[in-house]
Each structure stands twice: as structure tokens, then as C-alpha cells.
Amino acid sequence: MSKGLFTGMIVLFWAAEALFGALVLYWFVTQGFDSDKDTARDGPVELEDRSVTLRSLGMWAAFFAAIILGIVVGA
């Protein structure tokens, strides 16, 4: 493995880490930080739209595809 490829793999790793952190932060901001008492009082939360779920699954698929591509290219 060349030095440039190794550096690229490190950059890809840190970019993936940053994207995952952003995803977690996005989830907490959009879902909120309700306590158990609030959840019990307000009842069940309405499910999100199907398109939002599919977009989220697509983002996860792209995330893992980038990781697998990085592994294959680095091997």
C-alpha cells in the first residue's frame, strides 16, 4: 500500500467518523430528549413518513458502502 493510499484511508476513516457523529447529533436534535415521564404522559410518538425512513436507510447504505469500498481499495 502506498503512502498516498494509506493517507487516503485515514482521511476516509475520519470522514466516516465525523459523518456518524453528525448522524447521531441529528437524531438527538430531531427526536428530542424527552424524559420517561413525558413519554408516559404524551403517549406514543407518531411514526415518521415512509420517505424519511427510506432516505435514512439509503444514507446508512451509502455510509457502509464507503467503508467497504475503502477496505477493498486498501487491500
Long-range contacts (C-beta under 8 A, 24 or more apart in sequence): 1-74, 5-73, 5-74, 6-74, 9-70, 9-73, 9-74, 12-66, 12-67, 12-70, 13-70, 16-63, 16-66, 16-67, 16-70, 19-63, 20-63, 23-59, 23-63
